[in-house]
Amino acid sequence: MAERLTPLDAAFLGFETPAAPMHVGGLLVLDGRPATGGEPDVVRVLRHVRARLASVPRIRQRVLPLPLAAHRPVWVDDPDFDPRRHIRRARLPAPGTREVLVRAAAQLHGEMLPRDRPLWQVTLFEGLDDGSLAIYAKLHHSMVDGLAAVGLALQVFDVDPEAPLDTTYAEPPRGAPLPGRAELLSGALQEQRAFAGAAVRAAARAVPGPAEAWRRLAAVSPGGALGSLASGLRPAPRSPLGIRVGEGRRAELFTVPLAAAKQVKAELGFTVNDVVLAAVAEGLYEFLRHRGPVAAGATHRIAVPVNTRGEADSGALGNRVSAVLVDLPVGPMDPVRRLWYVAEAMGALKRKGSAQGGERLLELTAFLPAPLHSVATRALADRQWLFNLIVSNVPGVQFPLYCAGHRVREIYPLLPLTPNAGVTICVLSYDNRLNFGLVADARGVPDAHVLRRGIESGFTRLLDAAFGRDADEAATGPAMTR
């Protein structure tokens, strides 16, 4: 049975262009040998991933647009679904170094997923010089947000290296044919009639008493959630990151000990997320200084995705996310002072309920007619001016995972670029490390490595400031790695 995409899920389809594909990716590095001993078995890993993914209903569905954009697209079972069309095996060219792997993953990350099949793809790389295996996976953002992707990974991987292997795969029966134009249009018309009636009834029930009217007015006042959101609807500062992105991608991947961020948090009294954002702000300062002079008091506005999932949404695919806009200080500044500014800005947004304001604004798009929703979505993506880059912090699991007995050593998240922002940064905590995935436009930001080094040194400066000694002495976790 067809299932209508939510307005937010449909928006990610509308945002997409060949130069700005809208999928969420991840690069995973696995130990070459199984944790329980024995020889590497690439075929077994492939079969295991195929069997686990194929058991997820959404994985077997494709997106079907409606004629004349009469309504939002629908999820339908793909009658020709075959996971072998989505999972492939590739050998890295010699010498198979880490740099070769990252370049190969970045190239795949810049390519759109075909719309004539379910919107996901997995590539298993072999040929790494240290004997490791690597998996690059991407799923369209209309299917998952960050937390949903983590939940899906927990369905594919195991916490026990000796967990039974799912290496057998039963061919699915051929599905029902795709619905025709008449059926799609008829269903859309029925939904819209029902929606219109429900909207009228909801409006009648919404006439509030004096106390409720006052509460709602406060929610949209300058100090309330929507008012706070509206105050951010001003152009972001000019930035060398504000470019029209092309089709090539560059990735910078690195790891910071979670213990280091927690030690800064404990010593200075802020949150781990504050520490991460302050390190990013330090990195932006270094990047901007590399490009030219940086004025005192300079800022960059970042969009920070915020999870809005409730208990009922736990484990569900799709997007349950809003965002807050925060101005990071990126001029010359003492690192502790920068951290204080970041913490104050994030605290103010939380007190004002800005994420709830963003969620309410997104909910209002459900009332737009489908063709207008599509046009508005594309216009927003094409002329995005509200932020300079996205920085997302996704909580993962703090224990190792296994794939067909092979330990998953590292997981790096890779987000899409928006059409007018040349960098996105995502941080995923996994096995007591903060794994950074920095994605950049290859031509517009060829010096993305400067930003990566700036973030790494930003953590070092924060540790030095917190403890007054070398970062190596302060950090109890493993050293920063790339």
C-alpha positions in Angstrom: 0.0 0.0 0.0 1.3 3.5 -0.9 2.5 5.7 1.9 2.7 9.5 1.5 6.0 11.2 2.3 5.8 13.7 5.0 6.4 17.4 4.0 9.9 17.3 5.5 10.9 14.0 3.8 9.5 15.3 0.5 11.4 18.6 1.0 14.7 16.7 0.9 13.7 15.3 -2.5 12.8 18.8 -3.7 16.2 20.2 -2.5 18.1 17.7 -4.6 20.0 18.7 -7.8 22.7 16.8 -9.7 25.3 19.2 -8.1 23.7 18.9 -4.6 22.6 15.3 -4.0 20.6 14.9 -0.8 21.8 11.6 0.7 23.3 10.8 4.1 26.5 8.8 4.0 28.9 6.9 6.2 32.3 5.4 5.8 33.0 2.5 8.1 36.4 0.8 8.5 36.4 -2.8 9.6 39.2 -5.0 11.0 40.3 -7.3 8.2 40.2 -10.5 10.3 37.1 -11.5 12.3 37.4 -10.9 16.0 36.9 -14.6 16.7 39.8 -15.6 14.4 39.9 -17.1 11.0 40.5 -15.6 7.5 38.8 -12.5 6.1 35.7 -13.3 4.2 34.5 -10.5 2.0 31.7 -12.6 0.5 30.3 -13.4 3.9 30.3 -9.7 4.9 28.4 -8.9 1.7 25.8 -11.5 2.3 25.4 -10.5 5.9 24.8 -6.8 5.0 22.4 -7.8 2.1 20.3 -10.1 4.3 20.0 -7.6 7.2 19.2 -4.6 5.0 16.7 -6.5 2.9 14.7 -7.3 6.1 13.8 -3.5 6.5 10.6 -2.7 4.7 11.6 0.8 3.7 14.8 -0.5 2.0 12.5 -2.4 -0.4 10.5 0.7 -1.4 11.0 3.4 -4.0 9.7 6.9 -4.3 6.9 7.4 -6.9 6.1 11.0 -7.8 2.5 12.0 -8.7 1.5 13.3 -12.1 1.5 17.1 -12.4 2.9 17.2 -8.8 -0.7 16.9 -7.6 0.5 15.8 -4.2 3.6 14.8 -2.4 5.3 11.6 -3.6 4.5 8.2 -2.1 6.5 5.2 -0.9 5.6 2.0 -2.8 7.1 -1.5 -2.9 9.5 -1.9 -5.8 8.2 -4.8 -7.8 11.8 -5.3 -9.2 13.6 -5.0 -5.9 16.9 -6.9 -5.8 19.5 -5.9 -3.1 22.3 -7.0 -5.5 21.5 -3.8 -7.5 22.4 -1.8 -4.4 25.3 -3.6 -2.9 28.6 -3.9 -4.7 32.2 -4.9 -4.2 35.1 -2.8 -5.2 38.9 -3.0 -5.0 40.8 0.1 -4.2 43.6 1.0 -6.7 47.2 0.5 -5.4 48.6 1.5 -3.0 45.3 1.2 -1.1 46.2 3.9 1.4 43.8 5.7 3.7 43.9 8.7 1.4 42.9 6.6 -1.6 39.9 5.2 0.4 38.7 8.7 1.4 39.0 9.9 -2.1 37.0 7.0 -3.4 34.3 7.5 -0.8 34.1 11.2 -1.5 33.6 10.5 -5.2 30.7 8.2 -4.5 29.3 10.8 -2.1 29.1 13.3 -4.9 26.9 11.1 -7.1 23.1 11.1 -7.1 21.2 8.0 -6.3 19.0 6.9 -9.2 15.3 7.6 -8.6 14.0 4.4 -10.5 14.8 2.1 -7.5 15.0 2.3 -3.7 17.2 5.2 -2.7 20.3 3.6 -1.1 23.6 2.1 -2.1 26.4 0.2 -0.3 30.0 -0.3 -1.5 32.4 -2.8 0.2 36.0 -1.8 -0.4 38.9 -4.2 -0.2 42.5 -3.7 -1.1 43.5 -1.5 1.8 47.2 -1.6 2.5 46.7 -2.6 6.1 44.3 -5.5 5.3 41.2 -3.7 6.6 37.8 -3.7 4.9 35.7 -0.6 4.4 32.1 0.1 3.7 30.7 3.3 2.2 26.9 3.5 2.5 24.5 6.2 1.5 20.7 6.6 2.0 18.6 9.4 0.7 17.8 12.0 3.3 14.1 11.5 2.6 14.6 8.0 4.2 16.6 8.9 7.3 18.0 11.6 9.5 21.1 11.1 11.6 19.4 9.2 14.5 17.4 7.1 12.1 20.7 6.1 10.3 22.2 5.1 13.6 19.1 3.0 14.4 19.4 1.3 11.0 23.1 0.6 11.6 22.1 -1.2 14.9 19.8 -3.4 12.9 22.6 -4.4 10.5 25.5 -4.8 12.9 25.9 -6.8 16.1 27.2 -6.1 19.6 28.5 -9.7 19.9 31.3 -10.8 17.6 29.9 -14.4 17.8 26.3 -13.4 16.9 24.8 -15.8 14.3 25.5 -14.7 10.8 22.7 -13.8 8.3 24.4 -15.0 5.2 21.5 -16.6 3.5 19.1 -14.5 1.4 15.7 -15.7 0.1 14.7 -14.1 -3.2 11.7 -11.9 -2.6 8.6 -12.7 -4.5 7.9 -10.3 -7.3 5.8 -7.4 -5.9 2.6 -5.9 -7.2 3.0 -3.6 -10.2 3.4 0.1 -9.5 0.1 2.0 -9.2 -1.0 3.8 -12.3 -1.7 7.5 -12.8 -5.4 7.2 -12.2 -4.9 5.4 -8.9 -2.3 7.9 -7.7 -4.5 10.9 -8.6 -7.6 9.3 -7.1 -5.8 8.6 -3.8 -4.3 12.1 -3.7 -7.8 13.7 -4.2 -9.3 11.6 -1.4 -6.5 12.6 0.9 -6.8 16.3 0.1 -10.6 16.2 0.7 -10.1 14.5 4.0 -7.3 16.9 4.9 -9.4 20.0 4.1 -12.3 18.8 6.3 -9.9 18.0 9.2 -8.3 21.5 8.8 -11.7 23.2 9.0 -12.6 21.2 12.1 -9.2 21.9 13.7 -9.6 25.6 13.1 -13.1 25.6 14.7 -11.6 23.8 17.8 -8.7 26.2 17.9 -10.7 29.3 19.0 -9.0 29.7 22.4 -10.1 31.2 25.6 -8.3 34.3 27.0 -5.6 32.3 28.9 -4.9 30.1 25.9 -4.8 33.0 23.5 -2.3 34.7 25.7 -0.1 31.6 25.8 -0.1 31.3 22.0 0.6 34.9 21.6 3.7 34.5 23.9 4.9 31.6 21.7 5.1 33.8 18.6 6.2 37.0 20.4 9.7 38.3 19.9 10.8 36.4 23.0 9.0 33.2 22.1 9.9 30.3 19.9 8.7 31.6 16.6 9.8 35.1 17.4 13.3 33.7 18.2 13.3 31.9 14.9 12.1 35.0 13.0 15.0 37.0 14.5 17.4 34.6 12.8 15.8 35.2 9.4 18.4 37.7 8.4 21.2 37.0 5.9 24.2 35.1 7.2 27.5 36.9 7.3 29.5 36.9 4.0 31.8 33.9 3.8 34.2 32.1 1.4 32.0 29.1 2.1 29.0 30.8 0.5 29.6 29.4 -3.0 27.5 27.7 -5.7 28.5 24.1 -5.2 29.6 21.8 -8.0 29.4 18.1 -8.4 32.9 17.1 -7.0 33.3 16.4 -3.3 36.2 16.3 -0.9 36.1 14.6 2.5 38.3 15.3 5.6 37.9 12.6 8.3 39.4 12.7 11.7 38.8 11.5 15.2 39.0 13.2 18.6 38.9 11.2 21.9 35.5 11.7 23.6 37.4 11.7 26.9 39.1 14.9 25.9 35.9 16.7 25.2 34.4 15.4 28.4 37.5 16.6 30.4 37.1 20.1 29.0 33.4 20.0 29.8 34.1 18.9 33.4 36.9 21.4 34.0 35.2 24.4 32.5 31.5 23.6 33.2 30.0 23.4 29.7 28.4 20.6 27.6 30.2 18.3 25.2 28.2 19.9 22.3 29.4 23.3 23.4 33.0 22.1 23.3 32.5 20.6 19.9 31.0 23.8 18.5 33.8 25.9 20.1 36.4 23.7 18.4 34.6 24.1 15.1 34.6 27.9 15.7 38.4 27.7 16.4 38.8 25.8 13.1 36.7 28.4 11.2 39.0 31.1 12.5 42.0 29.3 11.3 40.4 28.7 7.9 39.3 32.3 7.5 42.8 33.5 8.5 44.3 31.3 5.9 42.0 33.0 3.3 42.7 36.5 4.4 42.4 39.0 7.3 39.7 38.2 9.9 38.0 41.1 11.7 37.6 41.2 15.4 34.0 40.3 16.3 33.5 38.3 13.0 30.8 35.6 13.2 29.6 32.7 11.1 26.1 31.4 11.4 25.7 27.6 11.6 22.5 25.5 11.4 22.5 22.9 14.1 20.0 20.0 13.5 17.9 19.2 16.6 16.2 15.8 17.3 12.5 16.1 17.8 11.7 12.4 18.2 9.4 11.3 20.9 9.1 7.9 22.4 6.6 6.9 19.8 9.1 7.8 17.0 11.9 5.7 18.5 13.4 3.5 15.8 11.3 4.9 13.0 12.9 5.9 9.7 12.2 9.3 8.1 13.0 12.7 9.5 12.1 13.9 13.0 14.3 16.9 13.1 14.3 20.7 13.4 17.2 23.1 13.5 18.5 26.1 15.4 20.6 28.9 13.9 23.5 30.1 16.1 26.2 32.7 15.4 29.7 31.4 16.2 32.4 33.9 17.0 35.2 33.3 14.4 37.4 36.3 15.0 40.6 36.3 17.0 39.7 35.3 20.5 41.0 33.4 23.5 39.7 29.8 23.2 37.9 29.7 26.6 36.2 33.0 25.9 35.1 31.6 22.6 33.7 28.5 24.4 31.9 30.8 26.8 30.3 32.8 23.9 29.2 29.5 22.2 27.7 28.1 25.4 25.8 31.4 26.1 24.4 31.4 22.5 23.3 27.8 22.6 21.8 28.3 26.1 19.8 31.3 25.0 18.4 29.3 22.0 17.3 26.5 24.3 15.6 28.8 26.7 13.7 30.4 23.9 12.6 27.1 22.5 14.0 27.9 19.0 14.0 24.3 17.9 10.3 24.0 18.7 9.8 27.2 16.7 11.6 25.6 13.7 9.5 22.5 14.1 6.2 24.6 14.1 7.4 26.4 11.0 8.0 23.1 9.2 4.6 21.8 10.3 3.0 24.8 8.6 4.3 23.6 5.2 1.9 20.7 5.4 -0.9 23.2 4.7 0.6 24.3 1.4 -0.8 22.8 -1.8 1.6 20.2 -3.1 2.7 22.1 -6.2 3.3 25.2 -4.1 5.2 23.1 -1.5 7.5 21.8 -4.3 8.2 25.2 -5.7 8.8 26.7 -2.2 11.1 23.9 -1.4 13.2 24.3 -4.5 13.4 28.1 -4.1 14.5 27.8 -0.5 17.3 25.4 -1.4 18.3 27.5 -4.4 18.5 30.8 -2.5 19.5 29.7 0.9 20.9 32.7 2.8 20.2 31.9 6.4 23.4 30.0 7.4 27.1 29.6 6.3 27.3 25.8 7.1 25.6 22.9 8.9 27.2 21.4 11.9 25.5 18.3 13.2 26.3 16.3 16.3 24.8 12.8 16.3 24.9 10.5 19.4 26.0 7.0 18.6 26.9 4.0 20.8 29.9 3.8 23.1 30.7 0.2 22.5 32.1 -1.7 19.4 29.9 -3.1 16.8 30.6 -6.1 14.6 29.7 -7.0 11.0 29.9 -10.8 10.2 32.4 -11.1 13.1 34.6 -8.2 11.9 34.9 -5.4 14.3 33.7 -2.0 13.1 36.7 0.1 14.1 35.7 3.5 12.8 32.5 5.2 11.6 32.6 8.6 9.9 29.3 10.4 9.0 29.0 12.3 5.7 26.2 14.8 5.2 25.0 16.4 1.9 26.0 19.9 0.9 23.3 22.5 0.4 23.4 24.3 -3.0 24.9 27.5 -1.6 27.1 26.3 1.3 30.5 24.7 0.5 31.0 22.7 3.7 29.0 20.5 6.1 30.4 19.0 9.3 28.9 16.0 11.1 30.2 14.5 14.3 29.2 11.0 15.4 30.2 9.6 18.8 31.2 5.9 18.5 33.1 3.6 20.9 34.3 6.6 23.0 35.5 8.7 20.1 34.2 11.7 18.3 34.3 10.9 14.6 34.3 14.0 12.4 33.1 13.9 8.8 33.8 17.1 6.9 32.4 17.3 3.4 33.4 20.1 1.1 32.9 21.2 -2.5 36.1 20.0 -4.3 36.6 23.1 -6.4 35.2 25.8 -4.2 36.9 24.7 -1.0 40.1 22.9 -2.1 41.7 24.0 1.2 39.2 22.1 3.4 42.2 20.4 5.1 43.0 23.8 6.7 39.6 23.8 8.4 40.1 20.2 9.5 43.5 21.0 11.0 42.0 24.1 12.7 39.3 22.0 14.4 41.9 19.5 15.6 44.2 22.2 17.0 41.1 23.9 18.5 40.5 20.9 20.7 44.2 21.0 21.7 44.0 24.7 22.6 40.8 24.1 24.6 42.6 21.3 26.5 45.6 23.5 27.1 43.4 26.3 28.4 41.4 23.9 30.6 44.4 22.2 32.2 47.2 24.6 31.7 49.5 21.9 30.4 50.0 19.9 27.2 47.0 18.3 25.6 48.8 14.9 25.5 48.9 15.0 29.3 45.3 16.0 29.7 43.7 13.5 27.3 43.4 10.0 28.7 41.9 8.6 25.5 43.7 7.7 22.3 45.4 10.3 20.2 43.6 12.3 17.5 43.7 10.3 14.3 42.9 10.9 10.6 
